[in-house]
Amino acid sequence: MIDPKRKKHVIMISKPFLFDNRQLPKSYEGLEIKSKIEGGLPEEFKIEKEMAKKDYLWAPNRFEKYVDRCSEDIRKQFGNPNMSRMEMLDALAFGSFEDHKKKTQMLINEGKIPAISLN
């Protein structure tokens, strides 16, 4: 597939929301790996269409709320009863929760996404 934004070849995969993103490499044989979520999203990630421009679907606090509400289910799904809160956040938030928070703040600063609270 060719990434329409960057005009380069990428590997595109589909995955469910509840997926350990830490298991995905960033690239394979020189091709960047892009992913999209197939299937439904948890209630923390559902927003009305008219709110889409005022809210950020992948806001870090949405991941935190979901992990806090569903930690036992997440541990069962990943088969790791000792998984910590930060491990769950890293797994769900594209591989690194802290990196995701930094990227979100950068996108806010650049005006690419609406201002949200990162606390």
OpenMM code with the backbone's topology and positions (N, CA, C; nanometers):
from openmm import Vec3, app, unit

residues = "MET ILE ASP PRO LYS ARG LYS LYS HIS VAL ILE MET ILE SER LYS PRO PHE LEU PHE ASP ASN ARG GLN LEU PRO LYS SER TYR GLU GLY LEU GLU ILE LYS SER LYS ILE GLU GLY GLY LEU PRO GLU GLU PHE LYS ILE GLU LYS GLU MET ALA LYS LYS ASP TYR LEU TRP ALA PRO ASN ARG PHE GLU LYS TYR VAL ASP ARG CYS SER GLU ASP ILE ARG LYS GLN PHE GLY ASN PRO ASN MET SER ARG MET GLU MET LEU ASP ALA LEU ALA PHE GLY SER PHE GLU ASP HIS LYS LYS LYS THR GLN MET LEU ILE ASN GLU GLY LYS ILE PRO ALA ILE SER LEU ASN".split()
positions = [
    Vec3(0.0846, -0.1178, 0.0000),
    Vec3(0.0000, 0.0000, 0.0000),
    Vec3(0.0893, 0.1244, 0.0000),
    Vec3(0.0405, 0.2308, -0.0573),
    Vec3(0.1123, 0.3585, -0.0551),
    Vec3(0.0403, 0.4518, 0.0414),
    Vec3(0.1162, 0.5029, 0.1388),
    Vec3(0.0617, 0.5982, 0.2349),
    Vec3(0.0283, 0.7261, 0.1586),
    Vec3(-0.0998, 0.7659, 0.1540),
    Vec3(-0.1375, 0.8840, 0.0750),
    Vec3(-0.0791, 1.0152, 0.1271),
    Vec3(-0.0485, 1.0231, 0.2564),
    Vec3(0.0069, 1.1472, 0.3118),
    Vec3(0.1551, 1.1617, 0.2808),
    Vec3(0.2283, 1.0519, 0.2933),
    Vec3(0.3736, 1.0593, 0.2770),
    Vec3(0.4213, 1.0074, 0.1422),
    Vec3(0.3298, 0.9555, 0.0609),
    Vec3(0.3626, 0.9068, -0.0740),
    Vec3(0.4753, 0.8042, -0.0731),
    Vec3(0.4674, 0.7083, 0.0198),
    Vec3(0.5667, 0.6024, 0.0231),
    Vec3(0.4982, 0.4701, 0.0559),
    Vec3(0.5651, 0.3619, 0.0221),
    Vec3(0.5095, 0.2297, 0.0476),
    Vec3(0.5133, 0.1986, 0.1968),
    Vec3(0.4061, 0.1382, 0.2460),
    Vec3(0.3955, 0.0961, 0.3853),
    Vec3(0.3267, -0.0398, 0.3905),
    Vec3(0.3386, -0.1060, 0.5021),
    Vec3(0.2624, -0.2278, 0.5279),
    Vec3(0.1442, -0.1862, 0.6132),
    Vec3(0.0228, -0.2155, 0.5680),
    Vec3(-0.0981, -0.1778, 0.6408),
    Vec3(-0.1586, -0.3032, 0.7031),
    Vec3(-0.1838, -0.2975, 0.8337),
    Vec3(-0.2469, -0.4103, 0.9021),
    Vec3(-0.3724, -0.3629, 0.9741),
    Vec3(-0.4627, -0.4555, 0.9968),
    Vec3(-0.5827, -0.4290, 1.0767),
    Vec3(-0.5682, -0.5058, 1.2074),
    Vec3(-0.6156, -0.4455, 1.3153),
    Vec3(-0.6063, -0.5091, 1.4464),
    Vec3(-0.7260, -0.4664, 1.5301),
    Vec3(-0.7602, -0.5450, 1.6316),
    Vec3(-0.8672, -0.5017, 1.7224),
    Vec3(-0.8165, -0.3920, 1.8155),
    Vec3(-0.9074, -0.3209, 1.8807),
    Vec3(-0.8656, -0.2181, 1.9761),
    Vec3(-0.7809, -0.2797, 2.0867),
    Vec3(-0.8283, -0.3904, 2.1430),
    Vec3(-0.7595, -0.4551, 2.2533),
    Vec3(-0.6472, -0.5426, 2.1974),
    Vec3(-0.5352, -0.4764, 2.1701),
    Vec3(-0.4200, -0.5397, 2.1075),
    Vec3(-0.2947, -0.4840, 2.1720),
    Vec3(-0.1963, -0.5720, 2.1962),
    Vec3(-0.0720, -0.5262, 2.2580),
    Vec3(0.0185, -0.4669, 2.1502),
    Vec3(0.0117, -0.3361, 2.1344),
    Vec3(0.0870, -0.2658, 2.0311),
    Vec3(0.2380, -0.2733, 2.0502),
    Vec3(0.2814, -0.3120, 2.1684),
    Vec3(0.4252, -0.3261, 2.1914),
    Vec3(0.4818, -0.4409, 2.1089),
    Vec3(0.3960, -0.5306, 2.0638),
    Vec3(0.4399, -0.6459, 1.9854),
    Vec3(0.4618, -0.6124, 1.8383),
    Vec3(0.4137, -0.4970, 1.7939),
    Vec3(0.4288, -0.4578, 1.6541),
    Vec3(0.5606, -0.3847, 1.6318),
    Vec3(0.6381, -0.4299, 1.5359),
    Vec3(0.7585, -0.3523, 1.5036),
    Vec3(0.7187, -0.2237, 1.4311),
    Vec3(0.8044, -0.1255, 1.4344),
    Vec3(0.7768, 0.0009, 1.3647),
    Vec3(0.7927, -0.0159, 1.2137),
    Vec3(0.8797, -0.1111, 1.1741),
    Vec3(0.9005, -0.1349, 1.0311),
    Vec3(0.9380, -0.2806, 1.0099),
    Vec3(0.9287, -0.3221, 0.8845),
    Vec3(0.9664, -0.4575, 0.8460),
    Vec3(1.0298, -0.4509, 0.7086),
    Vec3(1.1534, -0.4987, 0.7008),
    Vec3(1.2292, -0.4971, 0.5763),
    Vec3(1.2249, -0.3604, 0.5071),
    Vec3(1.2427, -0.2568, 0.5881),
    Vec3(1.2506, -0.1219, 0.5353),
    Vec3(1.1176, -0.0520, 0.5115),
    Vec3(1.0067, -0.1229, 0.5310),
    Vec3(0.8748, -0.0621, 0.5118),
    Vec3(0.8130, -0.0299, 0.6474),
    Vec3(0.7618, 0.0916, 0.6599),
    Vec3(0.6951, 0.1328, 0.7830),
    Vec3(0.5650, 0.0546, 0.7971),
    Vec3(0.5324, 0.0166, 0.9207),
    Vec3(0.4083, -0.0552, 0.9464),
    Vec3(0.3051, 0.0436, 0.9989),
    Vec3(0.1921, 0.0478, 0.9314),
    Vec3(0.0783, 0.1312, 0.9723),
    Vec3(-0.0338, 0.0367, 1.0135),
    Vec3(-0.1107, 0.0768, 1.1126),
    Vec3(-0.2210, -0.0089, 1.1559),
    Vec3(-0.3487, 0.0719, 1.1679),
    Vec3(-0.4583, -0.0005, 1.1532),
    Vec3(-0.5887, 0.0614, 1.1769),
    Vec3(-0.6689, -0.0343, 1.2629),
    Vec3(-0.7592, 0.0217, 1.3391),
    Vec3(-0.8395, -0.0576, 1.4313),
    Vec3(-0.9674, -0.1004, 1.3610),
    Vec3(-0.9925, -0.2297, 1.3655),
    Vec3(-1.1159, -0.2871, 1.3114),
    Vec3(-1.2054, -0.3237, 1.4292),
    Vec3(-1.3336, -0.3109, 1.4100),
    Vec3(-1.4272, -0.3493, 1.5154),
    Vec3(-1.4648, -0.2316, 1.6032),
    Vec3(-1.5364, -0.2619, 1.7082),
    Vec3(-1.5883, -0.1586, 1.7967),
    Vec3(-1.4847, -0.1022, 1.8916),
    Vec3(-1.5199, 0.0124, 1.9460),
    Vec3(-1.4353, 0.0800, 2.0445),
    Vec3(-1.5053, 0.0806, 2.1799),
    Vec3(-1.4288, 0.0831, 2.2876),
    Vec3(-1.4894, 0.0956, 2.4209),
    Vec3(-1.5612, 0.2301, 2.4355),
    Vec3(-1.6479, 0.2375, 2.5334),
    Vec3(-1.7286, 0.3588, 2.5527),
    Vec3(-1.6438, 0.4843, 2.5736),
    Vec3(-1.5254, 0.4703, 2.6311),
    Vec3(-1.4382, 0.5861, 2.6536),
    Vec3(-1.3924, 0.6505, 2.5226),
    Vec3(-1.3996, 0.5768, 2.4130),
    Vec3(-1.3496, 0.6254, 2.2848),
    Vec3(-1.4606, 0.6581, 2.1855),
    Vec3(-1.5818, 0.6546, 2.2309),
    Vec3(-1.6930, 0.6865, 2.1417),
    Vec3(-1.7290, 0.8338, 2.1575),
    Vec3(-1.7279, 0.9062, 2.0449),
    Vec3(-1.7649, 1.0470, 2.0464),
    Vec3(-1.8653, 1.0722, 1.9353),
    Vec3(-1.9503, 1.1678, 1.9585),
    Vec3(-2.0501, 1.2052, 1.8585),
    Vec3(-1.9808, 1.2731, 1.7409),
    Vec3(-2.0358, 1.2558, 1.6218),
    Vec3(-1.9750, 1.3143, 1.5019),
    Vec3(-1.9569, 1.4648, 1.5143),
    Vec3(-2.0567, 1.5324, 1.5703),
    Vec3(-2.0474, 1.6785, 1.5810),
    Vec3(-1.9408, 1.7225, 1.6813),
    Vec3(-1.8971, 1.6319, 1.7685),
    Vec3(-1.7932, 1.6649, 1.8662),
    Vec3(-1.6529, 1.6290, 1.8155),
    Vec3(-1.6441, 1.5639, 1.7012),
    Vec3(-1.5153, 1.5151, 1.6514),
    Vec3(-1.4129, 1.6261, 1.6326),
    Vec3(-1.4562, 1.7444, 1.5949),
    Vec3(-1.3618, 1.8546, 1.5749),
    Vec3(-1.3244, 1.9235, 1.7056),
    Vec3(-1.4009, 1.8976, 1.8119),
    Vec3(-1.3746, 1.9611, 1.9406),
    Vec3(-1.3098, 1.8655, 2.0407),
    Vec3(-1.3005, 1.7406, 2.0028),
    Vec3(-1.2490, 1.6395, 2.0939),
    Vec3(-1.1476, 1.5530, 2.0188),
    Vec3(-1.0539, 1.4935, 2.0899),
    Vec3(-0.9522, 1.4092, 2.0293),
    Vec3(-0.9791, 1.2649, 2.0696),
    Vec3(-1.0114, 1.1829, 1.9712),
    Vec3(-1.0486, 1.0443, 1.9967),
    Vec3(-0.9437, 0.9691, 2.0773),
    Vec3(-0.8161, 0.9902, 2.0464),
    Vec3(-0.7088, 0.9143, 2.1101),
    Vec3(-0.6436, 0.9910, 2.2250),
    Vec3(-0.7185, 1.0772, 2.2913),
    Vec3(-0.6661, 1.1540, 2.4051),
    Vec3(-0.6131, 1.0581, 2.5130),
    Vec3(-0.4965, 1.0883, 2.5683),
    Vec3(-0.4375, 1.0005, 2.6698),
    Vec3(-0.5314, 0.9697, 2.7871),
    Vec3(-0.6106, 1.0675, 2.8292),
    Vec3(-0.6987, 1.0411, 2.9437),
    Vec3(-0.8059, 0.9373, 2.9109),
    Vec3(-0.8386, 0.9203, 2.7841),
    Vec3(-0.9342, 0.8153, 2.7459),
    Vec3(-0.8737, 0.6771, 2.7704),
    Vec3(-0.7452, 0.6611, 2.7391),
    Vec3(-0.6774, 0.5341, 2.7659),
    Vec3(-0.6734, 0.5071, 2.9161),
    Vec3(-0.6440, 0.6115, 2.9928),
    Vec3(-0.6367, 0.5941, 3.1381),
    Vec3(-0.7723, 0.5533, 3.1962),
    Vec3(-0.8781, 0.6186, 3.1522),
    Vec3(-1.0119, 0.5835, 3.2015),
    Vec3(-1.0480, 0.4401, 3.1652),
    Vec3(-1.0151, 0.4004, 3.0438),
    Vec3(-1.0457, 0.2637, 3.0002),
    Vec3(-0.9673, 0.1613, 3.0819),
    Vec3(-0.8382, 0.1843, 3.1005),
    Vec3(-0.7558, 0.0914, 3.1776),
    Vec3(-0.8051, 0.0849, 3.3222),
    Vec3(-0.8401, 0.1984, 3.3800),
    Vec3(-0.8880, 0.1988, 3.5183),
    Vec3(-1.0203, 0.1230, 3.5314),
    Vec3(-1.1035, 0.1311, 3.4307),
    Vec3(-1.2341, 0.0633, 3.4357),
    Vec3(-1.2236, -0.0855, 3.4024),
    Vec3(-1.1339, -0.1228, 3.3147),
    Vec3(-1.1335, -0.2591, 3.2600),
    Vec3(-1.0028, -0.3351, 3.2821),
    Vec3(-0.9267, -0.2997, 3.3824),
    Vec3(-0.7940, -0.3604, 3.3989),
    Vec3(-0.7997, -0.5129, 3.4091),
    Vec3(-0.8970, -0.5671, 3.4790),
    Vec3(-0.9043, -0.7132, 3.4930),
    Vec3(-0.9319, -0.7798, 3.3585),
    Vec3(-1.0211, -0.7213, 3.2790),
    Vec3(-1.0494, -0.7759, 3.1457),
    Vec3(-0.9260, -0.7667, 3.0552),
    Vec3(-0.8527, -0.6581, 3.0654),
    Vec3(-0.7321, -0.6398, 2.9842),
    Vec3(-0.6283, -0.7446, 3.0223),
    Vec3(-0.6089, -0.7652, 3.1516),
    Vec3(-0.5136, -0.8666, 3.1974),
    Vec3(-0.5515, -1.0049, 3.1439),
    Vec3(-0.6813, -1.0371, 3.1488),
    Vec3(-0.7278, -1.1664, 3.0971),
    Vec3(-0.7040, -1.1769, 2.9477),
    Vec3(-0.7384, -1.0729, 2.8735),
    Vec3(-0.7223, -1.0741, 2.7280),
    Vec3(-0.5759, -1.0934, 2.6885),
    Vec3(-0.4849, -1.0296, 2.7602),
    Vec3(-0.3429, -1.0399, 2.7289),
    Vec3(-0.2763, -1.1591, 2.7983),
    Vec3(-0.3520, -1.2301, 2.8809),
    Vec3(-0.2972, -1.3476, 2.9477),
    Vec3(-0.1866, -1.3162, 3.0455),
    Vec3(-0.1967, -1.1993, 3.1103),
    Vec3(-0.0933, -1.1573, 3.2047),
    Vec3(-0.1601, -1.1031, 3.3314),
    Vec3(-0.1832, -1.1895, 3.4305),
    Vec3(-0.2528, -1.1453, 3.5520),
    Vec3(-0.1756, -1.0441, 3.6350),
    Vec3(-0.0462, -1.0295, 3.6091),
    Vec3(0.0365, -0.9354, 3.6856),
    Vec3(0.0666, -0.8076, 3.6092),
    Vec3(-0.0005, -0.7855, 3.4986),
    Vec3(0.0259, -0.6682, 3.4148),
    Vec3(-0.0033, -0.5402, 3.4933),
    Vec3(0.0913, -0.4490, 3.4940),
    Vec3(0.0742, -0.3227, 3.5671),
    Vec3(-0.0105, -0.2250, 3.4856),
    Vec3(-0.0566, -0.1214, 3.5517),
    Vec3(-0.1347, -0.0177, 3.4846),
    Vec3(-0.0540, 0.0441, 3.3700),
    Vec3(0.0748, 0.0740, 3.3942),
    Vec3(0.1570, 0.1356, 3.2898),
    Vec3(0.1794, 0.0397, 3.1735),
    Vec3(0.1959, -0.0878, 3.2012),
    Vec3(0.2100, -0.1858, 3.0927),
    Vec3(0.0843, -0.1902, 3.0072),
    Vec3(-0.0313, -0.1837, 3.0713),
    Vec3(-0.1572, -0.1829, 2.9962),
    Vec3(-0.1673, -0.0569, 2.9107),
    Vec3(-0.1318, 0.0577, 2.9682),
    Vec3(-0.1363, 0.1829, 2.8928),
    Vec3(-0.0394, 0.1791, 2.7746),
    Vec3(0.0795, 0.1279, 2.7964),
    Vec3(0.1763, 0.1164, 2.6869),
    Vec3(0.1229, 0.0240, 2.5772),
    Vec3(0.0660, -0.0879, 2.6178),
    Vec3(0.0158, -0.1854, 2.5210),
    Vec3(-0.0953, -0.1259, 2.4342),
    Vec3(-0.1833, -0.0491, 2.4944),
    Vec3(-0.2981, 0.0046, 2.4212),
    Vec3(-0.2673, 0.1348, 2.3483),
    Vec3(-0.1802, 0.2176, 2.4043),
    Vec3(-0.1525, 0.3508, 2.3482),
    Vec3(-0.0350, 0.3477, 2.2511),
    Vec3(-0.0448, 0.2624, 2.1520),
    Vec3(0.0490, 0.2627, 2.0393),
    Vec3(0.1919, 0.2257, 2.0766),
    Vec3(0.2100, 0.1544, 2.1875),
    Vec3(0.3414, 0.1040, 2.2253),
    Vec3(0.4098, 0.1765, 2.3393),
    Vec3(0.3827, 0.3057, 2.3557),
    Vec3(0.4424, 0.3830, 2.4652),
    Vec3(0.3458, 0.4947, 2.5046),
    Vec3(0.2887, 0.4814, 2.6225),
    Vec3(0.1927, 0.5812, 2.6688),
    Vec3(0.2581, 0.7181, 2.6850),
    Vec3(0.3784, 0.7222, 2.7420),
    Vec3(0.4469, 0.8512, 2.7613),
    Vec3(0.4779, 0.9169, 2.6271),
    Vec3(0.5219, 0.8399, 2.5288),
    Vec3(0.5464, 0.8956, 2.3952),
    Vec3(0.4166, 0.9467, 2.3336),
    Vec3(0.3081, 0.8731, 2.3569),
    Vec3(0.1784, 0.9166, 2.3037),
    Vec3(0.1364, 1.0500, 2.3664),
    Vec3(0.1581, 1.0650, 2.4970),
    Vec3(0.1247, 1.1915, 2.5629),
    Vec3(0.2075, 1.3063, 2.5045),
    Vec3(0.3376, 1.2815, 2.4826),
    Vec3(0.4242, 1.3854, 2.4248),
    Vec3(0.3800, 1.4219, 2.2834),
    Vec3(0.3478, 1.3213, 2.2040),
    Vec3(0.3037, 1.3472, 2.0671),
    Vec3(0.1713, 1.4237, 2.0671),
    Vec3(0.0809, 1.3874, 2.1580),
    Vec3(-0.0469, 1.4582, 2.1692),
    Vec3(-0.0236, 1.6050, 2.2022),
    Vec3(0.0656, 1.6330, 2.2967),
    Vec3(0.0950, 1.7721, 2.3329),
    Vec3(0.1556, 1.8469, 2.2154),
    Vec3(0.2418, 1.7811, 2.1385),
    Vec3(0.3016, 1.8433, 2.0210),
    Vec3(0.1927, 1.8774, 1.9173),
    Vec3(0.0996, 1.7858, 1.8961),
    Vec3(-0.0090, 1.8100, 1.8006),
    Vec3(-0.0995, 1.9244, 1.8470),
    Vec3(-0.1207, 1.9350, 1.9783),
    Vec3(-0.1989, 2.0472, 2.0334),
    Vec3(-0.1239, 2.1776, 2.0084),
    Vec3(0.0049, 2.1782, 2.0387),
    Vec3(0.0864, 2.2990, 2.0203),
    Vec3(0.0895, 2.3437, 1.8748),
    Vec3(0.0877, 2.2481, 1.7824),
    Vec3(0.0889, 2.2801, 1.6395),
    Vec3(-0.0504, 2.3139, 1.5859),
    Vec3(-0.1527, 2.3019, 1.6706),
    Vec3(-0.2885, 2.3330, 1.6289),
    Vec3(-0.3528, 2.2255, 1.5424),
    Vec3(-0.2968, 2.1056, 1.5431),
    Vec3(-0.3491, 1.9978, 1.4585),
    Vec3(-0.4638, 1.9222, 1.5231),
    Vec3(-0.4717, 1.9284, 1.6550),
    Vec3(-0.5842, 1.8684, 1.7278),
    Vec3(-0.6324, 1.9698, 1.8313),
    Vec3(-0.7565, 1.9571, 1.8757),
    Vec3(-0.8081, 2.0518, 1.9749),
    Vec3(-0.7353, 2.0393, 2.1091),
    Vec3(-0.7278, 2.1491, 2.1807),
    Vec3(-0.6658, 2.1497, 2.3133),
    Vec3(-0.7480, 2.0621, 2.4070),
    Vec3(-0.6790, 1.9747, 2.4779),
    Vec3(-0.7427, 1.8867, 2.5753),
    Vec3(-0.6582, 1.8867, 2.7006),
    Vec3(-0.7166, 1.8407, 2.8082),
    Vec3(-0.6414, 1.8273, 2.9336),
    Vec3(-0.5645, 1.6963, 2.9284),
    Vec3(-0.4351, 1.7003, 2.9565),
    Vec3(-0.3539, 1.5787, 2.9584),
    Vec3(-0.3373, 1.5246, 3.0989),
    Vec3(-0.4113, 1.5779, 3.1932),
    Vec3(-0.4021, 1.5304, 3.3323),
    Vec3(-0.5051, 1.4257, 3.3603),
] * unit.nanometer
topology = app.Topology()
chain = topology.addChain("A")
for resn in residues:
    res = topology.addResidue(resn, chain)
    for name in ("N", "CA", "C"):
        topology.addAtom(name, app.Element.getBySymbol(name[0]), res)
